[in-house]
Amino acid sequence: MQSRKKSKSTSFDPASLKAGYLYALRLLNARDYTVKRLYEKLLAKGYEATVCQYATDQLQDEGWLDDLRYATRFAESAVSSGRYFGPRLQMEMKRRGFTNDVVVGVMEQIRQNNDEDQDISNLLQRRYSDFSFTEATDKEKKRIIGYLQRKGFGLSAIFRTLKSEIYQ
Protein backbone atom coordinates (compact mmCIF):
# COMPACT_ATOMS: atom_id res chain seq x y z
CA MET A 1 0.00 0.00 0.00
CA GLN A 2 2.82 2.36 0.78
CA SER A 3 4.41 1.68 -2.61
CA ARG A 4 1.16 2.82 -4.35
CA LYS A 5 1.34 6.17 -2.56
CA LYS A 6 4.95 6.63 -3.60
CA SER A 7 4.24 5.78 -7.22
CA LYS A 8 1.28 8.16 -7.27
CA SER A 9 3.27 11.06 -5.88
CA THR A 10 6.05 10.57 -8.40
CA SER A 11 3.78 9.97 -11.42
CA PHE A 12 3.81 13.67 -12.22
CA ASP A 13 6.66 16.09 -12.06
CA PRO A 14 6.82 19.50 -10.39
CA ALA A 15 7.31 21.19 -13.78
CA SER A 16 3.95 19.85 -14.92
CA LEU A 17 2.29 21.07 -11.72
CA LYS A 18 3.80 24.51 -12.18
CA ALA A 19 2.84 24.66 -15.86
CA GLY A 20 -0.77 23.72 -15.07
CA TYR A 21 -0.92 26.25 -12.26
CA LEU A 22 0.49 29.05 -14.43
CA TYR A 23 -1.87 28.24 -17.29
CA ALA A 24 -4.83 28.34 -14.89
CA LEU A 25 -3.60 31.64 -13.49
CA ARG A 26 -3.38 33.09 -17.02
CA LEU A 27 -6.96 31.96 -17.67
CA LEU A 28 -8.13 33.65 -14.48
CA ASN A 29 -6.30 36.81 -15.48
CA ALA A 30 -8.59 37.12 -18.50
CA ARG A 31 -11.90 36.34 -16.76
CA ASP A 32 -13.50 34.54 -13.82
CA TYR A 33 -14.15 30.81 -13.85
CA THR A 34 -15.89 28.43 -11.52
CA VAL A 35 -13.75 25.70 -10.01
CA LYS A 36 -15.53 23.15 -12.19
CA ARG A 37 -15.05 25.10 -15.43
CA LEU A 38 -11.40 25.85 -14.74
CA TYR A 39 -10.78 22.17 -14.00
CA GLU A 40 -12.50 21.23 -17.30
CA LYS A 41 -10.47 23.85 -19.17
CA LEU A 42 -7.23 22.42 -17.83
CA LEU A 43 -8.29 18.88 -18.75
CA ALA A 44 -9.17 20.03 -22.26
CA LYS A 45 -5.71 21.57 -22.58
CA GLY A 46 -4.23 18.13 -21.92
CA TYR A 47 -3.17 18.31 -18.29
CA GLU A 48 -3.56 15.23 -16.10
CA ALA A 49 -6.34 15.16 -13.52
CA THR A 50 -3.84 15.40 -10.66
CA VAL A 51 -2.36 18.57 -12.16
CA CYS A 52 -5.83 20.05 -12.66
CA GLN A 53 -6.77 19.25 -9.07
CA TYR A 54 -3.51 20.71 -7.75
CA ALA A 55 -3.94 23.94 -9.73
CA THR A 56 -7.57 24.50 -8.70
CA ASP A 57 -6.83 23.66 -5.05
CA GLN A 58 -3.81 25.95 -4.98
CA LEU A 59 -5.71 28.84 -6.60
CA GLN A 60 -8.56 28.41 -4.11
CA ASP A 61 -6.13 28.40 -1.19
CA GLU A 62 -4.53 31.60 -2.49
CA GLY A 63 -7.90 33.29 -3.00
CA TRP A 64 -7.68 33.60 -6.79
CA LEU A 65 -10.49 31.12 -7.39
CA ASP A 66 -13.67 31.57 -5.36
CA ASP A 67 -17.03 30.31 -6.62
CA LEU A 68 -19.06 32.23 -4.04
CA ARG A 69 -17.38 35.55 -4.86
CA TYR A 70 -17.77 34.97 -8.60
CA ALA A 71 -21.41 33.88 -8.25
CA THR A 72 -22.26 36.92 -6.14
CA ARG A 73 -20.65 39.32 -8.62
CA PHE A 74 -22.29 37.57 -11.56
CA ALA A 75 -25.75 37.66 -9.96
CA GLU A 76 -25.49 41.29 -8.87
CA SER A 77 -24.33 42.31 -12.31
CA ALA A 78 -27.09 40.34 -14.03
CA VAL A 79 -29.80 41.87 -11.87
CA SER A 80 -28.50 45.45 -12.02
CA SER A 81 -28.09 45.32 -15.80
CA GLY A 82 -31.49 43.72 -16.29
CA ARG A 83 -30.21 40.56 -18.01
CA TYR A 84 -31.55 37.90 -15.65
CA PHE A 85 -33.86 37.66 -12.65
CA GLY A 86 -35.38 34.92 -10.50
CA PRO A 87 -35.52 31.43 -12.01
CA ARG A 88 -33.73 32.54 -15.17
CA LEU A 89 -30.79 33.82 -13.13
CA GLN A 90 -30.74 30.56 -11.18
CA MET A 91 -30.69 28.57 -14.41
CA GLU A 92 -27.85 30.68 -15.83
CA MET A 93 -25.80 30.22 -12.69
CA LYS A 94 -26.22 26.44 -12.80
CA ARG A 95 -25.37 26.45 -16.50
CA ARG A 96 -22.12 28.25 -15.71
CA GLY A 97 -21.10 25.50 -13.31
CA PHE A 98 -21.88 26.86 -9.86
CA THR A 99 -22.78 24.23 -7.28
CA ASN A 100 -26.35 24.07 -6.02
CA ASP A 101 -25.31 25.29 -2.55
CA VAL A 102 -23.65 28.39 -4.01
CA VAL A 103 -26.65 29.11 -6.26
CA VAL A 104 -29.15 28.78 -3.41
CA GLY A 105 -27.07 31.02 -1.12
CA VAL A 106 -26.58 33.73 -3.72
CA MET A 107 -30.22 33.64 -4.81
CA GLU A 108 -31.32 34.11 -1.19
CA GLN A 109 -28.96 37.05 -0.86
CA ILE A 110 -30.31 38.59 -4.09
CA ARG A 111 -33.91 38.17 -2.89
CA GLN A 112 -33.07 39.92 0.36
CA ASN A 113 -31.26 42.80 -1.32
CA ASN A 114 -33.70 43.39 -4.20
CA ASP A 115 -37.39 44.10 -4.48
CA GLU A 116 -38.83 42.12 -7.40
CA ASP A 117 -41.60 44.66 -8.04
CA GLN A 118 -39.04 47.47 -8.12
CA ASP A 119 -36.82 45.48 -10.49
CA ILE A 120 -39.76 44.99 -12.86
CA SER A 121 -40.60 48.67 -12.65
CA ASN A 122 -37.00 49.71 -13.35
CA LEU A 123 -36.79 47.38 -16.33
CA LEU A 124 -40.06 48.65 -17.75
CA GLN A 125 -38.97 52.27 -17.30
CA ARG A 126 -35.73 51.59 -19.18
CA ARG A 127 -37.25 49.54 -21.97
CA TYR A 128 -40.85 50.77 -22.27
CA SER A 129 -40.96 54.18 -20.61
CA ASP A 130 -44.31 55.20 -22.11
CA PHE A 131 -46.14 51.93 -21.36
CA SER A 132 -49.58 52.11 -19.75
CA PHE A 133 -51.26 48.82 -18.82
CA THR A 134 -54.79 50.23 -19.08
CA GLU A 135 -54.21 51.80 -22.51
CA ALA A 136 -52.18 48.96 -24.03
CA THR A 137 -53.71 46.53 -26.48
CA ASP A 138 -53.82 42.82 -25.65
CA LYS A 139 -51.01 42.24 -28.14
CA GLU A 140 -48.77 44.83 -26.43
CA LYS A 141 -49.57 43.39 -22.99
CA LYS A 142 -48.69 39.87 -24.15
CA ARG A 143 -45.43 41.11 -25.67
CA ILE A 144 -44.35 42.89 -22.49
CA ILE A 145 -45.46 40.08 -20.18
CA GLY A 146 -43.56 37.58 -22.35
CA TYR A 147 -40.47 39.81 -22.27
CA LEU A 148 -40.59 40.00 -18.47
CA GLN A 149 -41.14 36.23 -18.14
CA ARG A 150 -38.13 35.55 -20.37
CA LYS A 151 -36.07 37.73 -18.05
CA GLY A 152 -37.09 35.44 -15.20
CA PHE A 153 -39.89 37.23 -13.37
CA GLY A 154 -42.87 35.30 -12.05
CA LEU A 155 -46.31 35.95 -13.53
CA SER A 156 -47.81 37.05 -10.21
CA ALA A 157 -45.09 39.67 -9.68
CA ILE A 158 -45.50 40.91 -13.26
CA PHE A 159 -49.26 41.38 -12.90
CA ARG A 160 -48.89 42.92 -9.45
CA THR A 161 -46.50 45.52 -10.86
CA LEU A 162 -48.41 46.16 -14.08
CA LYS A 163 -51.68 46.65 -12.20
CA SER A 164 -50.13 49.02 -9.69
CA GLU A 165 -50.89 52.74 -9.84
CA ILE A 166 -47.71 53.47 -11.77
CA TYR A 167 -48.93 51.82 -14.98
CA GLN A 168 -52.61 52.77 -14.82
C-alpha positions as CSV (number, residue, x, y, z in Angstrom):
1,M,0.0,0.0,0.0
2,Q,2.8,2.4,0.8
3,S,4.4,1.7,-2.6
4,R,1.2,2.8,-4.3
5,K,1.3,6.2,-2.6
6,K,5.0,6.6,-3.6
7,S,4.2,5.8,-7.2
8,K,1.3,8.2,-7.3
9,S,3.3,11.1,-5.9
10,T,6.0,10.6,-8.4
11,S,3.8,10.0,-11.4
12,F,3.8,13.7,-12.2
13,D,6.7,16.1,-12.1
14,P,6.8,19.5,-10.4
15,A,7.3,21.2,-13.8
16,S,3.9,19.8,-14.9
17,L,2.3,21.1,-11.7
18,K,3.8,24.5,-12.2
19,A,2.8,24.7,-15.9
20,G,-0.8,23.7,-15.1
21,Y,-0.9,26.3,-12.3
22,L,0.5,29.1,-14.4
23,Y,-1.9,28.2,-17.3
24,A,-4.8,28.3,-14.9
25,L,-3.6,31.6,-13.5
26,R,-3.4,33.1,-17.0
27,L,-7.0,32.0,-17.7
28,L,-8.1,33.7,-14.5
29,N,-6.3,36.8,-15.5
30,A,-8.6,37.1,-18.5
31,R,-11.9,36.3,-16.8
32,D,-13.5,34.5,-13.8
33,Y,-14.1,30.8,-13.9
34,T,-15.9,28.4,-11.5
35,V,-13.8,25.7,-10.0
36,K,-15.5,23.1,-12.2
37,R,-15.1,25.1,-15.4
38,L,-11.4,25.9,-14.7
39,Y,-10.8,22.2,-14.0
40,E,-12.5,21.2,-17.3
41,K,-10.5,23.9,-19.2
42,L,-7.2,22.4,-17.8
43,L,-8.3,18.9,-18.7
44,A,-9.2,20.0,-22.3
45,K,-5.7,21.6,-22.6
46,G,-4.2,18.1,-21.9
47,Y,-3.2,18.3,-18.3
48,E,-3.6,15.2,-16.1
49,A,-6.3,15.2,-13.5
50,T,-3.8,15.4,-10.7
51,V,-2.4,18.6,-12.2
52,C,-5.8,20.0,-12.7
53,Q,-6.8,19.3,-9.1
54,Y,-3.5,20.7,-7.8
55,A,-3.9,23.9,-9.7
56,T,-7.6,24.5,-8.7
57,D,-6.8,23.7,-5.1
58,Q,-3.8,26.0,-5.0
59,L,-5.7,28.8,-6.6
60,Q,-8.6,28.4,-4.1
61,D,-6.1,28.4,-1.2
62,E,-4.5,31.6,-2.5
63,G,-7.9,33.3,-3.0
64,W,-7.7,33.6,-6.8
65,L,-10.5,31.1,-7.4
66,D,-13.7,31.6,-5.4
67,D,-17.0,30.3,-6.6
68,L,-19.1,32.2,-4.0
69,R,-17.4,35.5,-4.9
70,Y,-17.8,35.0,-8.6
71,A,-21.4,33.9,-8.2
72,T,-22.3,36.9,-6.1
73,R,-20.7,39.3,-8.6
74,F,-22.3,37.6,-11.6
75,A,-25.8,37.7,-10.0
76,E,-25.5,41.3,-8.9
77,S,-24.3,42.3,-12.3
78,A,-27.1,40.3,-14.0
79,V,-29.8,41.9,-11.9
80,S,-28.5,45.4,-12.0
81,S,-28.1,45.3,-15.8
82,G,-31.5,43.7,-16.3
83,R,-30.2,40.6,-18.0
84,Y,-31.5,37.9,-15.7
85,F,-33.9,37.7,-12.7
86,G,-35.4,34.9,-10.5
87,P,-35.5,31.4,-12.0
88,R,-33.7,32.5,-15.2
89,L,-30.8,33.8,-13.1
90,Q,-30.7,30.6,-11.2
91,M,-30.7,28.6,-14.4
92,E,-27.8,30.7,-15.8
93,M,-25.8,30.2,-12.7
94,K,-26.2,26.4,-12.8
95,R,-25.4,26.5,-16.5
96,R,-22.1,28.3,-15.7
97,G,-21.1,25.5,-13.3
98,F,-21.9,26.9,-9.9
99,T,-22.8,24.2,-7.3
100,N,-26.4,24.1,-6.0
101,D,-25.3,25.3,-2.5
102,V,-23.7,28.4,-4.0
103,V,-26.7,29.1,-6.3
104,V,-29.2,28.8,-3.4
105,G,-27.1,31.0,-1.1
106,V,-26.6,33.7,-3.7
107,M,-30.2,33.6,-4.8
108,E,-31.3,34.1,-1.2
109,Q,-29.0,37.1,-0.9
110,I,-30.3,38.6,-4.1
111,R,-33.9,38.2,-2.9
112,Q,-33.1,39.9,0.4
113,N,-31.3,42.8,-1.3
114,N,-33.7,43.4,-4.2
115,D,-37.4,44.1,-4.5
116,E,-38.8,42.1,-7.4
117,D,-41.6,44.7,-8.0
118,Q,-39.0,47.5,-8.1
119,D,-36.8,45.5,-10.5
120,I,-39.8,45.0,-12.9
121,S,-40.6,48.7,-12.7
122,N,-37.0,49.7,-13.4
123,L,-36.8,47.4,-16.3
124,L,-40.1,48.7,-17.8
125,Q,-39.0,52.3,-17.3
126,R,-35.7,51.6,-19.2
127,R,-37.2,49.5,-22.0
128,Y,-40.9,50.8,-22.3
129,S,-41.0,54.2,-20.6
130,D,-44.3,55.2,-22.1
131,F,-46.1,51.9,-21.4
132,S,-49.6,52.1,-19.7
133,F,-51.3,48.8,-18.8
134,T,-54.8,50.2,-19.1
135,E,-54.2,51.8,-22.5
136,A,-52.2,49.0,-24.0
137,T,-53.7,46.5,-26.5
138,D,-53.8,42.8,-25.7
139,K,-51.0,42.2,-28.1
140,E,-48.8,44.8,-26.4
141,K,-49.6,43.4,-23.0
142,K,-48.7,39.9,-24.1
143,R,-45.4,41.1,-25.7
144,I,-44.4,42.9,-22.5
145,I,-45.5,40.1,-20.2
146,G,-43.6,37.6,-22.3
147,Y,-40.5,39.8,-22.3
148,L,-40.6,40.0,-18.5
149,Q,-41.1,36.2,-18.1
150,R,-38.1,35.5,-20.4
151,K,-36.1,37.7,-18.0
152,G,-37.1,35.4,-15.2
153,F,-39.9,37.2,-13.4
154,G,-42.9,35.3,-12.1
155,L,-46.3,36.0,-13.5
156,S,-47.8,37.1,-10.2
157,A,-45.1,39.7,-9.7
158,I,-45.5,40.9,-13.3
159,F,-49.3,41.4,-12.9
160,R,-48.9,42.9,-9.5
161,T,-46.5,45.5,-10.9
162,L,-48.4,46.2,-14.1
163,K,-51.7,46.6,-12.2
164,S,-50.1,49.0,-9.7
165,E,-50.9,52.7,-9.8
166,I,-47.7,53.5,-11.8
167,Y,-48.9,51.8,-15.0
168,Q,-52.6,52.8,-14.8
